[in-house]
Amino acid sequence: MEPAEAAVEAENLGVRTHRGWIYSDVTLLACPGDVVAVAGPGGSGRTSLLLTVAGRMRPSAGSLRVCGLPLPRSAAKVRAKAAVARLTGAAELEPELRVRDHVRERRLTSGGPGSSDAFGQACEAIRADLPAKELVGDLHPADATRLALALALMERPEVLVLDDLDDGADGADQQELWKAVRRAADTGVTVLATTTEPSPAEGLADVHVSLGGN
């Protein structure tokens, strides 16, 4: 049996602006169903790395293939295969909307037929209990992260990116969130999630990427 094609394969990947490198020299190999924990302090390029992998930011150096597709040449095709759960400052939940509003919007924008109960199935997969009538702004931060993850899973993507998993979550909550990410990956999707502190991902992530000298 031939080995499965890598879901994400990067070598010496970097993004640079006129102000300098946002991140550089990132090398990683992730297979379908892997969890990738991307750790680093604020300003280390975590969000930009996720944007690059999701086909939404052009790399400046190195090579990158996602789902076997080379970037940046196949960015449009990669965007169709990569779902964004959350990208801080670029794609975030609206706190004034209810859970059901976000579900309805994701159904309209996902582009695929999917299942009428795709959200319920996603919540079951990651073991999330998210009341439909709840305002997103009233959710505990960990539940807001679970919501973002479940909404992205509705698209049945091959790759999923989740920024700032640790946002508003203490150590115990972070470990539970990594377990939810692990369960999501067990459905076959490759999940890249960012965090400041990598230790709660120990034993749950398959690949670890350190940015900013961590």
C-alpha positions as CSV (number, residue, x, y, z in Angstrom):
1,M,0.0,0.0,0.0
2,E,1.4,3.4,-1.0
3,P,1.7,6.0,1.8
4,A,-1.0,8.7,1.9
5,E,-0.2,11.9,0.3
6,A,0.8,14.6,2.7
7,A,-2.0,17.0,3.6
8,V,0.4,19.9,4.3
9,E,4.1,19.9,3.3
10,A,6.2,23.0,3.8
11,E,9.9,23.5,3.5
12,N,11.7,26.7,4.6
13,L,8.4,28.5,4.3
14,G,8.3,32.2,5.0
15,V,6.4,35.5,4.5
16,R,8.1,38.8,4.3
17,T,6.8,42.4,4.0
18,H,8.7,45.6,3.5
19,R,9.1,45.7,7.3
20,G,10.8,42.3,7.4
21,W,10.0,38.7,8.0
22,I,6.7,37.9,9.6
23,Y,7.8,34.3,10.0
24,S,10.5,32.3,8.2
25,D,12.2,28.8,7.9
26,V,9.0,26.8,8.7
27,T,9.3,23.2,7.7
28,L,6.6,20.7,8.5
29,L,4.9,17.5,7.2
30,A,1.4,16.7,8.2
31,C,-0.7,13.7,7.0
32,P,-4.5,13.5,6.7
33,G,-5.9,13.3,10.2
34,D,-2.9,14.9,11.9
35,V,-3.1,17.7,14.5
36,V,-0.5,20.4,14.1
37,A,0.2,22.6,17.1
38,V,1.7,25.9,16.1
39,A,3.2,27.7,19.2
40,G,4.7,31.1,19.6
41,P,4.4,34.4,21.3
42,G,2.3,37.3,20.0
43,G,3.8,38.7,16.8
44,S,5.6,35.5,15.9
45,G,3.6,35.0,12.7
46,R,1.1,32.3,13.9
47,T,-1.9,33.8,12.2
48,S,0.0,34.5,9.0
49,L,1.2,30.9,8.8
50,L,-2.4,29.7,9.0
51,L,-3.4,32.3,6.3
52,T,-0.6,30.9,4.1
53,V,-1.6,27.3,4.5
54,A,-5.3,28.1,3.9
55,G,-4.3,29.8,0.6
56,R,-5.1,33.3,1.7
57,M,-1.6,34.7,2.0
58,R,1.2,34.5,-0.6
59,P,4.4,32.9,0.7
60,S,7.6,34.9,0.1
61,A,10.1,32.0,0.4
62,G,10.3,28.2,0.5
63,S,7.8,25.7,-0.8
64,L,4.3,24.7,0.3
65,R,1.9,22.0,-0.9
66,V,-1.6,21.6,0.6
67,C,-3.6,18.6,-0.4
68,G,-1.0,17.9,-3.0
69,L,-1.5,21.4,-4.6
70,P,1.4,23.8,-4.9
71,L,1.0,27.3,-3.4
72,P,0.6,30.1,-4.4
73,R,-0.2,28.7,-7.9
74,S,-3.2,26.7,-6.8
75,A,-4.5,29.0,-4.1
76,A,-8.1,29.0,-5.3
77,K,-8.2,25.2,-5.3
78,V,-6.6,25.1,-1.8
79,R,-9.2,27.6,-0.5
80,A,-11.9,25.2,-1.6
81,K,-10.4,22.4,0.5
82,A,-9.3,24.3,3.6
83,A,-11.8,25.6,6.1
84,V,-11.2,28.5,8.4
85,A,-12.5,28.1,12.0
86,R,-11.0,31.3,13.2
87,L,-8.2,33.7,12.1
88,T,-7.7,36.5,14.6
89,G,-8.2,39.8,13.0
90,A,-9.3,38.3,9.7
91,A,-12.2,35.7,10.3
92,E,-13.9,35.7,13.7
93,L,-17.3,35.0,15.2
94,E,-19.8,37.8,15.5
95,P,-20.6,38.2,19.3
96,E,-24.0,39.8,18.7
97,L,-25.2,36.8,16.6
98,R,-26.7,33.7,18.1
99,V,-25.3,30.2,17.6
100,R,-28.1,29.3,15.2
101,D,-27.4,32.5,13.1
102,H,-23.8,31.4,12.6
103,V,-24.9,27.9,11.6
104,R,-27.4,29.3,9.1
105,E,-24.7,31.6,7.6
106,R,-22.2,28.7,7.3
107,R,-24.7,26.6,5.5
108,L,-25.3,29.4,3.0
109,T,-21.6,30.1,2.4
110,S,-20.0,26.7,2.6
111,G,-20.8,25.9,-1.0
112,G,-21.2,22.2,-0.6
113,P,-24.5,20.2,-0.3
114,G,-23.5,18.5,3.0
115,S,-26.0,17.2,5.4
116,S,-29.0,19.1,6.9
117,D,-27.6,18.2,10.3
118,A,-24.0,18.8,9.5
119,F,-23.7,21.1,12.6
120,G,-25.2,18.5,14.9
121,Q,-22.8,15.9,13.5
122,A,-19.8,18.2,14.0
123,C,-20.8,19.0,17.6
124,E,-21.2,15.3,18.3
125,A,-17.8,14.6,16.8
126,I,-16.0,17.0,19.1
127,R,-18.4,16.5,22.0
128,A,-19.7,20.1,22.1
129,D,-23.0,21.2,23.6
130,L,-23.8,24.6,22.0
131,P,-27.4,25.9,22.6
132,A,-28.8,27.3,19.3
133,K,-30.4,30.4,21.0
134,E,-27.2,31.4,22.9
135,L,-25.6,34.7,21.9
136,V,-22.0,34.1,20.9
137,G,-20.9,36.9,23.1
138,D,-22.4,35.1,26.1
139,L,-20.5,31.9,25.4
140,H,-17.6,30.9,27.6
141,P,-14.4,31.5,25.5
142,A,-13.7,27.8,25.3
143,D,-17.3,27.2,24.0
144,A,-16.8,29.9,21.4
145,T,-13.7,28.1,20.2
146,R,-15.7,24.9,20.0
147,L,-18.3,26.7,18.0
148,A,-15.7,28.0,15.6
149,L,-14.4,24.4,15.2
150,A,-17.8,22.9,14.7
151,L,-18.8,25.5,12.1
152,A,-15.6,24.8,10.1
153,L,-16.2,21.0,10.3
154,M,-19.6,21.6,8.6
155,E,-17.7,22.2,5.3
156,R,-16.2,18.7,5.5
157,P,-12.8,20.1,4.6
158,E,-9.5,18.3,4.1
159,V,-7.6,20.9,6.1
160,L,-8.9,23.2,8.9
161,V,-7.1,26.1,10.6
162,L,-7.9,27.4,14.0
163,D,-6.2,30.5,15.5
164,D,-5.6,31.2,19.1
165,L,-7.0,28.0,20.6
166,D,-5.9,29.3,24.0
167,D,-7.9,32.6,23.8
168,G,-9.5,33.2,27.2
169,A,-8.9,29.5,28.2
170,D,-7.0,28.4,31.3
171,G,-4.7,25.3,31.3
172,A,-7.5,22.8,31.9
173,D,-9.7,24.3,29.3
174,Q,-6.9,24.3,26.8
175,Q,-6.3,20.6,27.2
176,E,-10.0,20.0,26.7
177,L,-9.9,22.1,23.6
178,W,-6.9,20.1,22.2
179,K,-9.0,17.0,22.9
180,A,-11.8,18.5,20.8
181,V,-9.3,19.3,18.0
182,R,-8.0,15.7,18.3
183,R,-11.5,14.3,17.8
184,A,-12.0,16.6,14.9
185,A,-8.8,15.3,13.3
186,D,-10.0,11.7,13.9
187,T,-12.8,12.4,11.3
188,G,-10.0,12.6,8.7
189,V,-9.3,16.3,8.5
190,T,-5.8,17.8,9.2
191,V,-6.1,20.5,11.8
192,L,-3.6,23.3,12.3
193,A,-4.2,25.2,15.6
194,T,-2.2,28.0,17.1
195,T,-1.4,28.7,20.8
196,T,1.0,30.6,23.0
197,E,1.8,27.6,25.3
198,P,2.3,24.2,23.6
199,S,2.3,22.0,26.7
200,P,-1.5,21.4,26.8
201,A,-1.2,19.8,23.3
202,E,1.4,17.2,24.5
203,G,0.1,13.7,23.6
204,L,-2.7,15.1,21.5
205,A,-0.8,16.8,18.6
206,D,1.1,14.8,16.0
207,V,3.3,17.7,14.8
208,H,4.7,20.6,16.7
209,V,5.8,23.9,15.1
210,S,7.6,26.5,17.1
211,L,7.7,30.2,15.9
212,G,9.6,33.1,17.2
213,G,12.4,31.2,18.8
214,N,10.3,29.1,21.2
